Amino acid sequence: MSMPIYLDYNATTPVVPEVAEAMQPFLHTLFGNLSSSHAFGQAARKAVAAARAEVAALIGARSDDVIFTGSATEANNLALLGVARALPEKRHLVVSAVEHPAVMRPAQHLRESGWTVTVVPVDTTGRVSPRDVAAALRPDTALVSVMHANNEVGTLQPIAEIAALAHANGSLMHTDAAQSAGKVAIDVAALGADLMTLAGHKMYAPKGIGALYVKSGTPLEPVLFGADQEHGLRPGTENVPHIVGFGAAARLARASLPRATVRLAALRDALHEGLRAAVPGLQLNGHPVERLPNTLHVSFPDVTGKELLGAVAETVAASVGSACHADADAVSGVLAAMGVSPQRARGAIRLSVGRYTTENEIEAAVRALSVAWQRVSGRTSRPSS
């Protein structure tokens, strides 16, 4: 079976051979529980410590400040609900209008529990204004949570400016960096993050492993209860093979930066230029400059994104938005927050390139998408003005 060109790296990534190889011994021979005192446990403990150091190094953190979780969703829940448990007297949360459901749903839970949640808007590029965050802050604001990069349109947020405002107000700063880690250089100190979420499967590690950076001294309480693993913040026997894989992926990502950023941006831009030349009226969604190097979110005229992707399903694998939203026919909440018209939003698709994307694949994808657009829209190709 011939597989289509994969342009959905923001949804998930394959496990690369180096990561799979690093994991293998901990699936078969070095299978110990790191809480055990014997040789098998010691081997697991050493491997997890090494992986923790690699994940920490990717974001410029201390090893002791990295907590492994079962996913980025769990890490986001621990960040928001854990701060709420630790600071019950505050009872105010600030989030952006384009957060992932893994942040929005915990925020909604806090609202239902009596917290006040302020949702700050974004501009037409999907970017949060620090001024709007400043206006939203209150004396009882416990936490500001703004994602580092949007998973749909790729817009990067001014986290350092927002964090400085939060800290001046006596509030904590959390950022979901699941989409940006491994694609752009990240330094938690420069960003001013007290908490940062990471996802293994967005950077060529397995699904089912995530991490939360917790700056030393940050008030945080567990939201799950059991034994005292992960500094007492995330109980449960550690998933040693996946943690080792995450560490290997972090090491590879750090070694490839910034070359990978430049390569991804070149592929993304070639894809954009090809489509723009072939599809009159194509519109870019998201910030034209401050965005992920691998993400191209565009709206095609006179078709729906679902129709277009259905027409190229055997050739191109992409998505109309976040893979975490069940209703593919609904207008994206991110695009709605950006003020994109319903008609333009319905014609939107997200194309995201990655480690294995080639120039030949970009050319083939441009041909397939442009021909499908002509057929589905009922239009013939004509030169763009």
N, C-alpha and C positions, 0 to 999 in steps of 0.2 A: 504494500500500500504506500503510495506516494503522499507524504504529509505536506500540508500547505506551509507557506512562508510564515514563520512565527514572528508577529509584531505585537506581542502582548506581554512584554517583559515587566510591565508595571503590575500585571495580575500575579505572575509568579515566574520564577526562573528555574531552569533545570539544575540538578545537582551536578557540578562539574567533576571530572574524574579525580582531581586532586583531593576534593572534599570527600568523595566516596571512599577513596583509598585510605584517608586518615581515619575514617569511621570504622572500617572493617574489623580491626583487631578488637574493638570494644563491643562488637556484636557477637563475636565468637569465642575468643580466647581470654581477653581482658574484660570480662563481663561483670566484674565485681561492683558491689554497692559501696560507694565512697565513704559511707558511714562505718563500714566494717574495718577492723583493725588489722586484718591479715593482709597478705601480699596482694591479693586481688583488689581489696579495697584501697590499698596504698597506691596501686597503679592507676585506679580510677580517679583518686583524689589528685594525684599529680597531673593527670591529663586535663582534668577540669580546671585546675589552677592555671595551666598553660593556656588553655582556651580563653579563660577569663582575661588573662593578660593581653591576648591578641585582640579581643573585642574592645577592651579598654584603650589599647594603643590606637585603634582605628579612629576613635573620637577624642583622643588626647586626655583620657581619664586615668584615674588610679584604679588598679585592679579591684581593690576592696569596694569600690563604688558601683560595681556591675552586679546586678541581680538577674539570674537566669529565670525565665518564665516559659510557659508553654506556647506563647504566641505574643505578637504585638498587641493584640486585643486585650490579653490578660495584663500586659504591662501598662496599657492605658488605663484599665480599670483600677489597677493597683495605684497608679499615680493619682488619679482623681479621688477615688473613694478612700485611699490610704491617707491622703492629706486631709480629707474631710473628717476622718476618724481622729486624726492627730490634732486637728485644730477646730474642734466643735463650736468654739465660741465665735468663730469668724462668720461662717454661713453665707459667703458670697463667692461666686465663681464667674470668671470671664472666659468665654470661648469665642472663636471666630465662626462666621456663618458658613464656612466651607470645610469644617472639620469632618473627618471620617466618622462613620457610625460608632466606631470603637471609642470615640470621645463623646460624641453627641448622646449616645444612649446612657452612659454613666452620668453625664450632666443632667439628662432628663430624670434619671433616678434620684439625683440629689434634689432637683426641683420638687419632685413628688414627696421628698422627705422633709421639705420645709426650707430648703436653701433657695436663695435668689440667684438666678443664672442670667447674666447679661450676654447677649450674642452681638458681637460687633460686626458691622457690615464689611464688605470688600468693595473695591472699585471695579471698573469694567474689565480689568485685567486679572481679577481674582486676588488682588493684593490688599492686605490690611493696612490701614493708616495708623501709625503710632499715636496720632492725635486722637483717634477714636478710642483707642485703648486707654489713653490718659483720661479721657472724659468718662469712661466706664468705671474706673477704679474708685473704690470707696475705702473708708477706714477698716471695714470688716471683710475686705477682699482677701481670701485665703490663697487663691491660686489663679494664675492666668495660663490658659492652655491654647497655644496657637501652633499648628503644624509647621514643620520646617519647609516642606514642599508638598503641594497638592497632588494627590494621587491621580486626578483626572486630567487637569490642564497643565500640571507641572510647575505652576507659579511658585517661586521661592519667596518666603516671607522675611521681613526685616526683624528677625528674632532678637538680634543684639540690642536694637533700639527699644523694642518692646520689653525685653528683660530688664533693661536699665530703668524703665518707668515702673515696672512691677516692683523691683527691689527698692526704689526710692519711696514707694508706698508701703513698704513692709510686707509685700506679697511674694509668693513663690512663683517660679516660672517653669512650666512644662512645655516641651515641644515633641511632637510625634515626628521622628526622623526615619520612619520605616521606608519611605520612598527615596530619600536622599542619601542615606548611608551607602558608601561604596560607589556612588556616582559622582559626588562632589566631595571635596575635602571638608571635614567637620572638626571643629575644636570646641568642646563644650565650654571651656573657659572663655574663649573669645565670644561665643554666643551668649554666655551668661545664663545657661540653663541650669536649673537645680535638679530637674528630672528630664530624661530623654528616653524615648521609646525606640527600639530597634527590632527588625524582623529578619530572621534568617533566610526565609524563602524568597525574599526580594533581592538577595545578593548571592545566590547560587549555593546556599545551604539547604537542608531539608525543610519541609513544612513541619510545624509543630515545635518550633523553638524560637524564642524571642528573648529580649533583655530589656531591663529598665536600668538606666544610669540614675543613681541617687547620690547627689553631692553629699559629702560628709557633713553631718550636722542637720540635714534636712529632716524636719519632723514628718514621719511616715509610720503608719500602723498597718499591720497585715489585714487583708480582707478574707483570707482563707485561714483555717485553723488546723493545726496538726503538730508535727514535730518542728524542730528549729532549723531546718535547712535554709540556705540562702540568707544568713544573718537573721533568721526568724521572720523574714518578710514573705517567703514563698515556700510553704511546707510541701512535702512530697518528695519521694525518692528522685534524685536528679536523673535526667535523661542523658546519661553520659555519652552515648554515640552521637546524638544530635548536638550536644554542647561542643563536643570535639569537632564536629563538622562545621559548626558556626565559627569556631575559632580558626579553622583552616580557611574558611571563606573570608573572614576578616583579614587574615594575613595576606591572602591573594589580592584582596581589594586595596589594601594599603600599599602593596608593592606596585600595583598597576596605576595608581594615581600619581600625577594628573594626566598621564598619557591616555587612560581610558576615557576621561572626561572629554578630551579633545577629539578622540576617535568617534565617540558616540554623537557628539555635536555635529561632526562632519556628515555622518550618516543621516542624522535627523534633518539637517539642512538640505541635503541632496534629495531626500524624500519630499520635503516641503517644496523645493524649487521645481521638481518634476511634476508634482501635482498641480502647482499653481500655473505652470505653463500649459498643462493639458485640460484644466478645469476652470473656465472663466467663472468668476464669482466665488471662488473658494475663499473662505474666511478663516483666519487664525483665531483661536480662542486661547486666552491666557496672556501672560506678559511676554512681549517680543524679545526681551533680553534676560530678565531675572526669572529664569525657568530651568528646569532640569535639562541636562544636555541630551537626554535620550527620548524626550517626550514631545510628540507632535499631536495637538488636538485641533482638528479643523472641522468646519461645517461645509458640506456639499450642498449646492442649491438644487431645489426641485426634487429631492429624494429624502427619504428618512435614512438615518444611519443603519437601522435594522435591515431595511430593504437592500441597501448597498452591500453590507457585509454578508447578507444571505446570498447575494448574487456572485460573490467572490469566495464563498466558503471553501471551495476545493483548492483555491490558490493562495489565499491570504487569511491568516488567523489573527483577528484583532477584536476590539470591543467598542461598544458605544459609550462606555464609561467605566466606573468602578465595578470590578467583578463581585464586590460584596453587596451590590444592590440587586434584589430579586427581580424587579419589574423593569425589563428592558424597554418597554414602551413609554414609561414615564419620563418626563423632562427632568434632566439632571438637576438636583438641588444646588449643585455647585454653579451650573450655568444660570439658574434662576437667580441665585444670590449675586451674580455678576451683572444681572440686568439684560442677559441675552434674550432676544425675542423667542417665543415658543417655536416659530417656524424655523429659525436658525438653529435652535437647540435640537430640534428633531432630526436635523441633517448632520449632526455631529458624530464623529468617531474619534477614538483615541488610538494612535499608532505609537508604539514604544519599542525602540530598538535595544539590542543588548550585545552581550559578549560574542555570540555566534552569528550575528547579522553581517551579511556581506554586501558589497557594492552591487554585485549581480542580483542579489535578492531585492535590493532597493529598486533597481531598474525594472525588475519583473513585477514588483508590487505596484509601481506607478502605472505600468501598462495595464495590469489587471483592473485596478481601481478606476482608472480613467475610462477604459472601455466599458466596464460595468456601469459607470455613471451615465455615459452616453446612452446606453441601452435602457436603463431603468428610468431615466428622466425623460426619454423620448427626444433628446436633443442630439444634434450632430455637432461634431467638433468644429470649432471656429477659433481663429486667433484671438488671444486676449488683447485688450487695449492697453 
